[in-house]
Amino acid sequence: MFRIRITALTLALLAFAGSGNVVAQTSPAVLPVAENALRAHLSLLASDLFEGRGTGQRGGDLTVAYLEAQAMATGLQPANGKSYRQPVSITGVRTLAMQSKLQTYAGNQTFAWKYGDDWVWWSGNQQARQSFDAPVVFVGYGIQAPEENWDDLKGLDCHGKILLMLVNEPQPTLTEPQRFDGASLTYYGRWSYKFEQAKRCGAAGALLIHTDQSAGYGWSVVRNGGTNEHFRLSGKEAGPALQGWITDAAARQWLSAGGQQLDTLREAAEKADFQPVLLNARLSGELHSQVRQIEQFNVAGLVPGTDPVLRDELVIYSAHWDHLGKTEGTGDVIYNGAIDNASGTAALLAMAKTAVQHPAKRTQMFLWVAAEEQGLLGSAAYVEKPLWPLAKTAAALNLDAMNFVGITRDMGVQGSERSSLAQHAAHMANRMQLQLAAPRADTGGGYFRSDHFSFAKAGVPAFSIGSGRDYVHNSVASLEKARAYGKRYHQVTDEYDPAWDLSGMVQQAMFTLNLGQDIANAAAMPVWRAGDPFGAIRKNK
């Protein structure tokens, strides 16, 4: 059971919240984070001056320059030789919707769906011009998971076909309550897996059927992301030639015209004996894209370790500096991304200021990664060419979309249970007189959606530190305020508010910094939990 209690740390945070001072320490062992520094960085990075910190945009270049200057001023040492920058080579692909002519057919009907409103699509293989004339196959969730005895493809020859897929994964049942990890979403349910799967089996394209419930967000999020420029690490084809999303309503209309009912197909897809269904439907036409090569940058600075042996090992604090940037049009066209993720970016700057003054036995790296919104590209590029050996990287602690509501009695550590980071988190919560937020089902697949996942896939114990949920002030109203952020997620309304109480954000930053220090001073590096699939990767490093 998790008891609620007001602690000395809580009272100290309340006393100093909004004062512009460094948050008071309850003991010399708990390092502070300056609220005024965090707020200053947050308000500036989320301002229109940085134009939403878009990948391949002027605002992104300004952000990198700002982070580089601040890392230098803070006293961090360059992590890439004499440079704070790590180049990330990216290919940008923008759909030329007006020049493209893609149509769908079913039965004797032709559908002229509206790009953006009914469906979105783009090139997954970074080609400027492509033609399609392909049959469409419904493949359920498109999952092949031997450990679950699940195969939606059943030997299907995917070449030259468009795969129509459901988002998410088969749901647990009364007889199989832990099927695909029960209520929690596994990587098989992520949209990125679907496109990767289509690429692996040689399909010409993949379209995902959207619902708010299965995706975890509304169509506006899909439209905003789908119609913007798409990016991939140069030379990496993460998907098939055509990839995109289609609304549930459009998919129903399309299937019905071909003599199939979507609800019937959905029901069949919940069973392991599901068989792919060749639809009485086709997709044809041309896809035109504007393709460009750009160079973005991760920014990284070091606090060297003090122990002559352990200094060769590393603890990473990460946050992504990018958001959706500036779009064309009228009105408010800047996606400022104040919470996602100017908050984490600013927090790392404030944390670094303290860390430089309090080095640990192991070396610490503050890493601001590029292009997270484009598929964790900056962190993926880092682990592909790490600035520090991954085998000597003890842990990666990530901050993404932080607490802007207020101080809490608990701290979110979902994902830490995969490794001995959970023990470090529990120890730190005890030192800071906090509770750990009660575990809950990861229905949105959060563990696979932020930059720590790139490190986990490379074998480094990693997770994102989340905000607590047990708010000290106006708990019900505060929780509703936090939940309401979902309406601003990836919208132009994710803007900085000077009235925000940043005591909770400071608390979250303090917990992360002190957790990292605890790991950096420990006798041994963290290890994966027995049986966790990422542990096998670690052993081979």
NUVEX-166351 format. One record per residue (C-alpha): x negated, y negated, z negated; residue in three letters; residue number from 1; chain. Coordinates in pm, whole numbers, padded with zeros to 5 digits. Each point is the difference from the previous one (the first is absolute). Layout:
BEGIN
{{X, Y, Z}, ALA, NUM, A} ...
This chain:
BEGIN
{{00000, 00000, 00000}, MET, 1, A} {{-00115, -00355, 00072}, PHE, 2, A} {{00065, -00238, -00287}, ARG, 3, A} {{00052, -00373, 00049}, ILE, 4, A} {{-00208, -00226, -00217}, ARG, 5, A} {{-00125, -00358, -00004}, ILE, 6, A} {{-00378, 00002, -00026}, THR, 7, A} {{-00274, -00244, -00079}, ALA, 8, A} {{-00097, -00003, 00368}, LEU, 9, A} {{00361, -00072, 00096}, THR, 10, A} {{00017, -00296, -00238}, LEU, 11, A} {{-00332, -00132, 00124}, ALA, 12, A} {{00116, 00018, 00362}, LEU, 13, A} {{00326, -00173, -00088}, LEU, 14, A} {{-00182, -00278, -00181}, ALA, 15, A} {{-00230, -00068, 00293}, PHE, 16, A} {{00236, 00068, 00292}, ALA, 17, A} {{00017, -00301, 00226}, GLY, 18, A} {{-00245, -00198, -00210}, SER, 19, A} {{-00278, 00002, 00258}, GLY, 20, A} {{-00240, 00151, -00250}, ASN, 21, A} {{-00183, 00329, -00008}, VAL, 22, A} {{00224, 00260, -00159}, VAL, 23, A} {{-00117, 00066, -00355}, ALA, 24, A} {{-00177, 00325, -00079}, GLN, 25, A} {{00132, 00213, -00282}, THR, 26, A} {{-00345, 00151, -00044}, SER, 27, A} {{-00342, -00044, 00161}, PRO, 28, A} {{00061, 00331, 00182}, ALA, 29, A} {{00287, -00142, 00210}, VAL, 30, A} {{-00126, -00227, 00275}, LEU, 31, A} {{00215, -00301, 00096}, PRO, 32, A} {{00125, -00123, 00338}, VAL, 33, A} {{00056, -00372, 00051}, ALA, 34, A} {{00361, -00086, 00083}, GLU, 35, A} {{-00093, -00339, 00146}, ASN, 36, A} {{-00249, 00157, 00241}, ALA, 37, A} {{00249, 00267, 00109}, LEU, 38, A} {{00276, -00256, 00054}, ARG, 39, A} {{-00226, -00235, 00194}, ALA, 40, A} {{-00112, 00273, 00240}, HIS, 41, A} {{00353, 00136, 00036}, LEU, 42, A} {{00164, -00332, 00077}, SER, 43, A} {{-00263, -00086, 00262}, LEU, 44, A} {{-00017, 00339, 00172}, LEU, 45, A} {{00381, 00013, 00023}, ALA, 46, A} {{00028, -00354, 00134}, SER, 47, A} {{00078, -00089, 00361}, ASP, 48, A} {{-00365, -00104, 00037}, LEU, 49, A} {{-00095, 00368, 00032}, PHE, 50, A} {{00287, 00068, 00242}, GLU, 51, A} {{00095, 00335, -00150}, GLY, 52, A} {{-00353, 00145, 00028}, ARG, 53, A} {{00086, 00183, 00320}, GLY, 54, A} {{-00228, 00261, 00155}, THR, 55, A} {{-00170, -00149, 00306}, GLY, 56, A} {{00135, -00346, -00079}, GLN, 57, A} {{-00153, -00327, -00113}, ARG, 58, A} {{00143, 00048, -00347}, GLY, 59, A} {{-00183, 00330, -00034}, GLY, 60, A} {{-00330, -00162, 00096}, ASP, 61, A} {{00057, -00276, -00256}, LEU, 62, A} {{00073, 00260, -00267}, THR, 63, A} {{-00323, 00190, 00062}, VAL, 64, A} {{-00201, -00323, -00014}, ALA, 65, A} {{00172, -00095, -00326}, TYR, 66, A} {{-00062, 00339, -00161}, LEU, 67, A} {{-00361, -00001, 00110}, GLU, 68, A} {{-00056, -00346, -00149}, ALA, 69, A} {{00176, 00092, -00324}, GLN, 70, A} {{-00195, 00326, -00035}, ALA, 71, A} {{-00321, -00196, 00034}, MET, 72, A} {{00110, -00271, -00243}, ALA, 73, A} {{00112, 00259, -00254}, THR, 74, A} {{-00342, 00162, -00002}, GLY, 75, A} {{00080, 00327, 00173}, LEU, 76, A} {{-00291, 00142, 00197}, GLN, 77, A} {{00050, 00081, 00370}, PRO, 78, A} {{00099, 00364, 00047}, ALA, 79, A} {{-00107, 00038, 00364}, ASN, 80, A} {{-00368, -00089, -00005}, GLY, 81, A} {{-00008, -00378, -00012}, LYS, 82, A} {{00362, -00033, 00109}, SER, 83, A} {{00333, 00013, -00181}, TYR, 84, A} {{00169, 00102, 00324}, ARG, 85, A} {{00054, 00349, 00140}, GLN, 86, A} {{00109, -00011, 00365}, PRO, 87, A} {{00316, 00190, 00093}, VAL, 88, A} {{00046, 00051, 00376}, SER, 89, A} {{00369, -00004, 00088}, ILE, 90, A} {{00206, 00026, 00317}, THR, 91, A} {{00313, -00213, 00010}, GLY, 92, A} {{00300, 00103, 00211}, VAL, 93, A} {{00296, -00232, 00051}, ARG, 94, A} {{00309, 00131, 00178}, THR, 95, A} {{00101, -00215, 00297}, LEU, 96, A} {{00370, 00068, -00043}, ALA, 97, A} {{00115, -00226, 00282}, MET, 98, A} {{-00228, 00173, 00251}, GLN, 99, A} {{00068, 00351, -00129}, SER, 100, A} {{00298, 00194, 00130}, LYS, 101, A} {{00080, 00300, -00215}, LEU, 102, A} {{00341, 00163, 00028}, GLN, 103, A} {{00168, 00297, -00158}, THR, 104, A} {{00249, 00238, 00156}, TYR, 105, A} {{00235, 00265, -00135}, ALA, 106, A} {{00260, 00193, 00194}, GLY, 107, A} {{00111, -00239, 00271}, ASN, 108, A} {{-00060, -00315, -00204}, GLN, 109, A} {{-00279, -00258, 00004}, THR, 110, A} {{-00069, -00203, -00312}, PHE, 111, A} {{-00141, -00351, 00010}, ALA, 112, A} {{-00091, -00037, -00366}, TRP, 113, A} {{-00138, -00331, -00120}, LYS, 114, A} {{-00364, 00000, -00098}, TYR, 115, A} {{-00026, -00107, -00364}, GLY, 116, A} {{00368, 00046, -00082}, ASP, 117, A} {{00059, 00361, 00107}, ASP, 118, A} {{-00351, 00136, 00030}, TRP, 119, A} {{-00368, -00099, -00001}, VAL, 120, A} {{-00290, 00166, 00176}, TRP, 121, A} {{-00366, -00053, 00075}, TRP, 122, A} {{-00303, 00173, 00146}, SER, 123, A} {{-00168, 00247, -00231}, GLY, 124, A} {{-00300, 00062, 00225}, ASN, 125, A} {{-00106, -00359, 00065}, GLN, 126, A} {{00077, 00004, 00374}, GLN, 127, A} {{00117, -00313, 00180}, ALA, 128, A} {{00243, 00171, 00238}, ARG, 129, A} {{00173, 00336, -00020}, GLN, 130, A} {{00287, 00176, 00175}, SER, 131, A} {{00243, 00249, -00150}, PHE, 132, A} {{00258, 00241, 00130}, ASP, 133, A} {{00039, 00251, -00277}, ALA, 134, A} {{00254, 00236, -00154}, PRO, 135, A} {{00090, -00055, -00365}, VAL, 136, A} {{-00019, 00269, -00269}, VAL, 137, A} {{00143, -00030, -00350}, PHE, 138, A} {{-00259, 00153, -00236}, VAL, 139, A} {{00161, -00065, -00336}, GLY, 140, A} {{-00261, -00147, -00235}, TYR, 141, A} {{-00283, 00103, 00234}, GLY, 142, A} {{-00184, 00166, -00290}, ILE, 143, A} {{-00244, 00288, 00009}, GLN, 144, A} {{-00088, 00092, -00360}, ALA, 145, A} {{-00137, 00354, -00041}, PRO, 146, A} {{-00009, -00029, -00379}, GLU, 147, A} {{00376, -00065, 00007}, GLU, 148, A} {{00063, 00273, 00260}, ASN, 149, A} {{00142, -00276, 00219}, TRP, 150, A} {{-00040, -00052, 00375}, ASP, 151, A} {{00240, -00228, 00184}, ASP, 152, A} {{-00173, 00050, 00336}, LEU, 153, A} {{00024, 00383, 00013}, LYS, 154, A} {{-00247, 00028, 00290}, GLY, 155, A} {{00153, -00286, 00201}, LEU, 156, A} {{-00204, -00116, 00298}, ASP, 157, A} {{00003, -00374, -00077}, CYS, 158, A} {{-00194, -00113, 00306}, HIS, 159, A} {{00186, -00255, 00209}, GLY, 160, A} {{00289, -00026, -00247}, LYS, 161, A} {{00139, -00273, -00225}, ILE, 162, A} {{00051, 00126, -00355}, LEU, 163, A} {{00300, -00136, -00186}, LEU, 164, A} {{-00066, 00030, -00375}, MET, 165, A} {{00158, -00063, -00335}, LEU, 166, A} {{-00185, -00218, -00251}, VAL, 167, A} {{-00083, 00147, -00343}, ASN, 168, A} {{-00006, 00378, -00063}, GLU, 169, A} {{00228, 00293, -00090}, PRO, 170, A} {{00175, -00068, -00328}, GLN, 171, A} {{-00023, 00224, -00309}, PRO, 172, A} {{00283, 00245, -00060}, THR, 173, A} {{00143, 00180, -00302}, LEU, 174, A} {{-00188, 00315, 00096}, THR, 175, A} {{-00318, -00190, 00099}, GLU, 176, A} {{-00016, -00305, -00231}, PRO, 177, A} {{-00371, -00053, 00067}, GLN, 178, A} {{00015, 00030, 00378}, ARG, 179, A} {{-00238, -00262, 00138}, PHE, 180, A} {{-00078, -00117, -00355}, ASP, 181, A} {{00364, -00041, -00097}, GLY, 182, A} {{00123, -00358, -00014}, ALA, 183, A} {{-00347, -00143, 00068}, SER, 184, A} {{-00096, -00071, 00360}, LEU, 185, A} {{-00303, 00184, 00134}, THR, 186, A} {{-00215, -00118, 00289}, TYR, 187, A} {{00209, 00215, 00234}, TYR, 188, A} {{00283, -00247, -00045}, GLY, 189, A} {{-00196, -00310, 00096}, ARG, 190, A} {{00057, -00161, 00339}, TRP, 191, A} {{-00375, 00003, 00062}, SER, 192, A} {{-00002, 00381, -00027}, TYR, 193, A} {{00278, 00022, 00260}, LYS, 194, A} {{-00199, -00191, 00261}, PHE, 195, A} {{-00318, 00190, -00085}, GLU, 196, A} {{00191, 00326, 00041}, GLN, 197, A} {{00132, -00104, 00341}, ALA, 198, A} {{-00354, -00082, 00105}, LYS, 199, A} {{-00133, 00335, -00125}, ARG, 200, A} {{00252, 00205, 00194}, CYS, 201, A} {{-00052, -00198, 00321}, GLY, 202, A} {{00340, -00169, 00024}, ALA, 203, A} {{00050, -00294, 00236}, ALA, 204, A} {{00171, -00197, -00273}, GLY, 205, A} {{00190, -00003, -00328}, ALA, 206, A} {{00305, -00193, -00117}, LEU, 207, A} {{00097, -00006, -00368}, LEU, 208, A} {{00366, -00031, -00100}, ILE, 209, A} {{00035, -00272, -00262}, HIS, 210, A} {{00231, -00019, -00298}, THR, 211, A} {{-00054, -00226, -00300}, ASP, 212, A} {{00009, 00299, -00234}, GLN, 213, A} {{-00242, 00224, 00187}, SER, 214, A} {{-00251, -00275, 00080}, ALA, 215, A} {{00028, -00177, -00334}, GLY, 216, A} {{00050, -00341, 00164}, TYR, 217, A} {{00237, -00172, 00239}, GLY, 218, A} {{-00016, -00034, 00377}, TRP, 219, A} {{-00132, -00356, -00035}, SER, 220, A} {{-00327, 00139, -00136}, VAL, 221, A} {{-00026, 00237, 00297}, VAL, 222, A} {{00087, -00278, 00244}, ARG, 223, A} {{-00254, -00245, -00147}, ASN, 224, A} {{-00277, 00258, 00008}, GLY, 225, A} {{00102, 00168, 00325}, GLY, 226, A} {{00023, -00313, 00211}, THR, 227, A} {{-00328, -00150, -00121}, ASN, 228, A} {{-00344, 00083, 00134}, GLU, 229, A} {{-00119, 00347, -00101}, HIS, 230, A} {{-00355, 00085, -00093}, PHE, 231, A} {{-00216, 00311, -00007}, ARG, 232, A} {{-00363, 00057, -00079}, LEU, 233, A} {{-00173, -00022, 00335}, SER, 234, A} {{-00041, 00340, 00160}, GLY, 235, A} {{00255, 00160, -00233}, LYS, 236, A} {{00328, 00113, 00151}, GLU, 237, A} {{00231, 00055, -00296}, ALA, 238, A} {{00309, 00069, 00203}, GLY, 239, A} {{00143, 00111, 00335}, PRO, 240, A} {{00035, -00225, 00305}, ALA, 241, A} {{00341, -00124, -00117}, LEU, 242, A} {{00099, -00041, -00361}, GLN, 243, A} {{00289, -00183, -00156}, GLY, 244, A} {{00318, -00007, -00206}, TRP, 245, A} {{00368, 00012, 00091}, ILE, 246, A} {{00297, -00102, -00212}, THR, 247, A} {{00234, 00266, -00132}, ASP, 248, A} {{00289, -00151, 00198}, ALA, 249, A} {{-00190, 00008, 00330}, ALA, 250, A} {{-00119, 00355, -00063}, ALA, 251, A} {{00357, 00115, -00069}, ARG, 252, A} {{00122, -00156, 00322}, GLN, 253, A} {{-00283, 00153, 00201}, TRP, 254, A} {{00045, 00350, -00140}, LEU, 255, A} {{00378, -00009, 00025}, SER, 256, A} {{-00017, -00082, 00370}, ALA, 257, A} {{-00211, 00311, 00046}, GLY, 258, A} {{00242, 00223, -00187}, GLY, 259, A} {{-00177, 00010, -00339}, GLN, 260, A} {{00098, -00137, -00341}, GLN, 261, A} {{-00270, -00158, -00214}, LEU, 262, A} {{00154, 00115, -00328}, ASP, 263, A} {{00003, 00361, 00121}, THR, 264, A} {{-00365, -00024, 00104}, LEU, 265, A} {{-00091, -00157, -00333}, ARG, 266, A} {{00165, 00285, -00187}, GLU, 267, A} {{-00190, 00257, 00205}, ALA, 268, A} {{-00328, -00181, -00063}, ALA, 269, A} {{00033, 00063, -00375}, GLU, 270, A} {{-00055, 00373, 00052}, LYS, 271, A} {{-00328, 00180, 00054}, ALA, 272, A} {{00142, 00195, 00294}, ASP, 273, A} {{00068, -00321, 00196}, PHE, 274, A} {{-00080, 00028, 00370}, GLN, 275, A} {{-00095, -00296, 00225}, PRO, 276, A} {{00293, -00117, 00214}, VAL, 277, A} {{-00057, -00105, 00361}, LEU, 278, A} {{00247, -00284, 00045}, LEU, 279, A} {{00196, -00093, 00307}, ASN, 280, A} {{-00195, -00328, -00004}, ALA, 281, A} {{-00298, -00171, 00162}, ARG, 282, A} {{-00214, -00307, -00043}, LEU, 283, A} {{-00159, -00166, 00301}, SER, 284, A} {{-00155, -00324, 00117}, GLY, 285, A} {{-00312, -00203, -00054}, GLU, 286, A} {{-00166, -00130, -00316}, LEU, 287, A} {{-00218, -00307, 00043}, HIS, 288, A} {{-00234, -00119, -00273}, SER, 289, A} {{-00257, -00269, -00060}, GLN, 290, A} {{-00316, 00163, -00134}, VAL, 291, A} {{-00289, -00179, -00168}, ARG, 292, A} {{-00309, 00088, -00202}, GLN, 293, A} {{-00061, -00192, -00321}, ILE, 294, A} {{-00235, 00012, -00294}, GLU, 295, A} {{00140, -00034, -00350}, GLN, 296, A} {{-00187, 00026, -00329}, PHE, 297, A} {{00017, 00165, -00335}, ASN, 298, A} {{-00159, -00221, -00267}, VAL, 299, A} {{-00204, 00171, -00273}, ALA, 300, A} {{-00210, -00118, -00292}, GLY, 301, A} {{-00187, 00185, -00274}, LEU, 302, A} {{-00062, -00026, -00372}, VAL, 303, A} {{-00314, 00214, -00042}, PRO, 304, A} {{00005, 00261, -00274}, GLY, 305, A} {{-00226, -00026, -00304}, THR, 306, A} {{-00084, 00368, -00054}, ASP, 307, A} {{-00314, 00112, 00189}, PRO, 308, A} {{00173, 00326, 00102}, VAL, 309, A} {{00373, -00076, 00006}, LEU, 310, A} {{-00048, -00321, 00199}, ARG, 311, A} {{-00026, 00222, 00309}, ASP, 312, A} {{00368, 00086, -00046}, GLU, 313, A} {{00287, -00234, 00082}, LEU, 314, A} {{00347, -00107, -00109}, VAL, 315, A} {{00207, -00180, 00265}, ILE, 316, A} {{00276, -00255, -00057}, TYR, 317, A} {{00193, -00059, 00323}, SER, 318, A} {{00282, -00211, 00140}, ALA, 319, A} {{00104, -00077, 00357}, HIS, 320, A} {{-00029, -00362, 00104}, TRP, 321, A} {{00222, 00015, 00309}, ASP, 322, A} {{00372, -00048, 00054}, HIS, 323, A} {{00218, -00039, 00311}, LEU, 324, A} {{-00126, -00343, 00097}, GLY, 325, A} {{00167, -00257, 00220}, LYS, 326, A} {{00253, 00084, 00270}, THR, 327, A} {{00136, -00194, 00295}, GLU, 328, A} {{00335, -00175, -00016}, GLY, 329, A} {{00172, -00277, -00191}, THR, 330, A} {{00067, -00057, -00367}, GLY, 331, A} {{-00210, 00178, -00259}, ASP, 332, A} {{-00238, 00219, 00200}, VAL, 333, A} {{-00261, 00068, -00270}, ILE, 334, A} {{00007, 00325, -00196}, TYR, 335, A} {{-00189, -00136, -00301}, ASN, 336, A} {{-00019, 00332, -00187}, GLY, 337, A} {{-00031, -00157, -00344}, ALA, 338, A} {{00066, 00322, -00188}, ILE, 339, A} {{-00110, 00229, 00284}, ASP, 340, A} {{-00287, -00053, -00042}, ASN, 341, A} {{-00132, -00343, -00089}, ALA, 342, A} {{00066, 00114, -00357}, SER, 343, A} {{-00248, 00290, 00011}, GLY, 344, A} {{-00249, -00204, 00201}, THR, 345, A} {{00007, -00280, -00257}, ALA, 346, A} {{-00013, 00240, -00293}, ALA, 347, A} {{-00322, 00157, 00126}, LEU, 348, A} {{-00162, -00344, 00026}, LEU, 349, A} {{00097, -00081, -00359}, ALA, 350, A} {{-00114, 00343, -00121}, MET, 351, A} {{-00335, -00032, 00179}, ALA, 352, A} {{-00073, -00320, -00190}, LYS, 353, A} {{00022, 00191, -00327}, THR, 354, A} {{-00179, 00311, 00128}, ALA, 355, A} {{-00306, -00199, 00108}, VAL, 356, A} {{-00034, -00120, -00360}, GLN, 357, A} {{00050, 00351, -00141}, HIS, 358, A} {{-00180, 00258, 00216}, PRO, 359, A} {{00053, 00370, -00075}, ALA, 360, A} {{-00229, 00302, 00018}, LYS, 361, A} {{00121, 00092, 00349}, ARG, 362, A} {{00005, -00245, 00287}, THR, 363, A} {{00337, -00161, 00074}, GLN, 364, A} {{00123, -00105, 00345}, MET, 365, A} {{00274, -00250, 00072}, PHE, 366, A} {{00137, 00090, 00341}, LEU, 367, A} {{00253, -00202, 00198}, TRP, 368, A} {{00109, 00213, 00295}, VAL, 369, A} {{00144, -00106, 00334}, ALA, 370, A} {{00305, 00118, 00194}, ALA, 371, A} {{00181, 00200, -00268}, GLU, 372, A} {{00331, -00103, 00152}, GLU, 373, A} {{-00108, 00162, 00326}, GLN, 374, A} {{-00051, 00345, -00152}, GLY, 375, A} {{-00273, -00031, -00268}, LEU, 376, A} {{-00253, -00077, 00272}, LEU, 377, A} {{-00254, -00194, -00207}, GLY, 378, A} {{-00024, 00262, -00272}, SER, 379, A} {{-00008, 00276, 00264}, ALA, 380, A} {{-00291, -00177, 00169}, ALA, 381, A} {{-00178, -00031, -00335}, TYR, 382, A} {{00015, 00372, -00082}, VAL, 383, A} {{-00110, 00081, 00354}, GLU, 384, A} {{-00313, -00213, -00047}, LYS, 385, A} {{-00022, -00060, -00375}, PRO, 386, A} {{-00224, -00268, -00145}, LEU, 387, A} {{-00073, 00236, -00291}, TRP, 388, A} {{-00019, 00382, 00014}, PRO, 389, A} {{00347, 00144, -00058}, LEU, 390, A} {{-00152, 00287, -00199}, ALA, 391, A} {{-00127, -00260, -00247}, LYS, 392, A} {{00323, -00201, -00007}, THR, 393, A} {{00164, 00075, -00333}, ALA, 394, A} {{00343, -00149, 00067}, ALA, 395, A} {{00199, -00248, 00206}, ALA, 396, A} {{00256, -00215, -00185}, LEU, 397, A} {{00238, -00190, 00226}, ASN, 398, A} {{00229, -00299, -00055}, LEU, 399, A} {{00291, -00065, 00235}, ASP, 400, A} {{00313, -00213, -00060}, ALA, 401, A} {{-00045, -00095, -00363}, MET, 402, A} {{00231, -00095, -00286}, ASN, 403, A} {{00135, -00354, 00046}, PHE, 404, A} {{00286, 00035, -00250}, VAL, 405, A} {{-00155, 00004, -00346}, GLY, 406, A} {{-00187, 00190, -00266}, ILE, 407, A} {{00090, 00363, -00068}, THR, 408, A} {{-00050, 00249, -00281}, ARG, 409, A} {{-00119, 00265, 00245}, ASP, 410, A} {{-00221, 00047, 00306}, MET, 411, A} {{00061, 00198, 00320}, GLY, 412, A} {{-00255, 00270, 00075}, VAL, 413, A} {{00189, 00218, 00249}, GLN, 414, A} {{-00251, 00209, 00193}, GLY, 415, A} {{-00261, 00011, -00276}, SER, 416, A} {{00131, 00342, -00105}, GLU, 417, A} {{-00167, 00151, 00307}, ARG, 418, A} {{-00338, -00037, -00169}, SER, 419, A} {{-00169, -00068, -00332}, SER, 420, A} {{00068, -00368, 00068}, LEU, 421, A} {{00318, 00073, -00197}, ALA, 422, A} {{-00207, 00053, -00315}, GLN, 423, A} {{-00188, -00324, 00058}, HIS, 424, A} {{00331, -00183, 00053}, ALA, 425, A} {{00146, 00143, -00322}, ALA, 426, A} {{-00313, -00100, -00191}, HIS, 427, A} {{00014, -00353, 00136}, MET, 428, A} {{00370, -00035, -00075}, ALA, 429, A} {{-00071, 00099, -00358}, ASN, 430, A} {{-00283, -00253, -00029}, ARG, 431, A} {{00222, -00273, 00139}, MET, 432, A} {{00293, 00112, -00217}, GLN, 433, A} {{00217, 00073, 00302}, LEU, 434, A} {{00217, 00294, 00097}, GLN, 435, A} {{-00032, 00183, 00330}, LEU, 436, A} {{00311, -00038, 00214}, ALA, 437, A} {{00198, 00322, -00001}, ALA, 438, A} {{-00068, 00205, 00315}, PRO, 439, A} {{00270, 00001, 00266}, ARG, 440, A} {{00052, 00167, 00333}, ALA, 441, A} {{-00198, -00168, 00277}, ASP, 442, A} {{00297, -00007, 00236}, THR, 443, A} {{-00154, -00265, 00225}, GLY, 444, A} {{-00333, 00178, 00040}, GLY, 445, A} {{-00182, -00291, -00159}, GLY, 446, A} {{-00317, 00202, -00051}, TYR, 447, A} {{-00044, 00023, 00377}, PHE, 448, A} {{00078, -00363, 00080}, ARG, 449, A} {{-00287, -00203, -00142}, SER, 450, A} {{-00376, -00018, 00039}, ASP, 451, A} {{-00090, 00234, -00284}, HIS, 452, A} {{00134, 00280, 00222}, PHE, 453, A} {{-00288, -00044, 00245}, SER, 454, A} {{-00242, 00064, -00285}, PHE, 455, A} {{00200, 00297, -00129}, ALA, 456, A} {{-00005, 00156, 00347}, LYS, 457, A} {{-00379, -00039, -00009}, ALA, 458, A} {{-00020, 00180, -00337}, GLY, 459, A} {{-00035, -00300, -00234}, VAL, 460, A} {{00236, 00001, -00302}, PRO, 461, A} {{00226, -00297, 00062}, ALA, 462, A} {{00337, -00158, -00072}, PHE, 463, A} {{00173, -00338, -00007}, SER, 464, A} {{00069, -00160, -00336}, ILE, 465, A} {{00365, -00101, -00004}, GLY, 466, A} {{00186, -00246, -00216}, SER, 467, A} {{00189, 00113, -00306}, GLY, 468, A} {{00379, 00014, -00016}, ARG, 469, A} {{00069, -00064, -00370}, ASP, 470, A} {{00014, -00380, 00003}, TYR, 471, A} {{-00041, -00186, -00328}, VAL, 472, A} {{00224, -00293, 00096}, HIS, 473, A} {{00356, 00049, 00129}, ASN, 474, A} {{-00068, 00362, 00089}, SER, 475, A} {{00315, 00061, 00206}, VAL, 476, A} {{-00022, -00327, 00194}, ALA, 477, A} {{-00375, 00040, 00049}, SER, 478, A} {{00037, 00352, 00136}, LEU, 479, A} {{00267, -00122, 00241}, GLU, 480, A} {{-00229, -00284, 00110}, LYS, 481, A} {{-00276, 00248, 00074}, ALA, 482, A} {{00235, 00225, 00195}, ARG, 483, A} {{00133, -00296, 00198}, ALA, 484, A} {{-00345, -00044, 00151}, TYR, 485, A} {{00096, 00279, 00239}, GLY, 486, A} {{00210, -00253, 00191}, LYS, 487, A} {{-00307, -00218, 00053}, ARG, 488, A} {{-00237, 00286, 00086}, TYR, 489, A} {{-00159, -00069, 00341}, HIS, 490, A} {{00222, -00305, 00045}, GLN, 491, A} {{-00093, -00367, 00036}, VAL, 492, A} {{00152, -00053, -00345}, THR, 493, A} {{-00291, 00173, -00176}, ASP, 494, A} {{-00137, -00337, -00109}, GLU, 495, A} {{-00181, -00128, -00309}, TYR, 496, A} {{00213, -00165, -00269}, ASP, 497, A} {{-00182, -00233, -00244}, PRO, 498, A} {{00261, 00092, -00262}, ALA, 499, A} {{-00116, 00363, -00010}, TRP, 500, A} {{-00104, 00131, -00341}, ASP, 501, A} {{-00332, 00164, 00082}, LEU, 502, A} {{-00056, 00153, -00344}, SER, 503, A} {{00096, 00342, 00139}, GLY, 504, A} {{-00235, -00040, 00295}, MET, 505, A} {{-00283, -00098, -00232}, VAL, 506, A} {{00083, 00300, -00219}, GLN, 507, A} {{-00012, 00231, 00303}, GLN, 508, A} {{-00333, -00147, 00114}, ALA, 509, A} {{-00144, 00035, -00352}, MET, 510, A} {{00108, 00364, -00019}, PHE, 511, A} {{-00158, 00075, 00338}, THR, 512, A} {{-00327, -00173, -00079}, LEU, 513, A} {{-00034, 00164, -00339}, ASN, 514, A} {{00098, 00339, 00144}, LEU, 515, A} {{-00274, -00040, 00258}, GLY, 516, A} {{-00248, -00097, -00271}, GLN, 517, A} {{00098, 00308, -00201}, ASP, 518, A} {{-00070, 00221, 00302}, ILE, 519, A} {{-00321, -00188, 00076}, ALA, 520, A} {{-00129, 00060, -00353}, ASN, 521, A} {{00112, 00364, -00034}, ALA, 522, A} {{-00248, 00284, -00027}, ALA, 523, A} {{00136, 00180, 00309}, ALA, 524, A} {{00188, -00092, 00316}, MET, 525, A} {{00373, 00083, 00024}, PRO, 526, A} {{00107, 00332, 00152}, VAL, 527, A} {{00311, 00110, 00186}, TRP, 528, A} {{00262, 00210, -00172}, ARG, 529, A} {{-00039, 00372, 00070}, ALA, 530, A} {{00192, 00091, 00312}, GLY, 531, A} {{00036, -00353, 00134}, ASP, 532, A} {{-00073, 00009, 00376}, PRO, 533, A} {{-00228, -00303, -00017}, PHE, 534, A} {{-00225, 00180, -00248}, GLY, 535, A} {{-00115, 00243, 00269}, ALA, 536, A} {{-00119, -00296, 00208}, ILE, 537, A} {{-00200, -00131, -00294}, ARG, 538, A} {{-00176, 00333, -00049}, LYS, 539, A} {{-00123, -00005, 00359}, ASN, 540, A} {{-00153, -00345, -00023}, LYS, 541, A} 
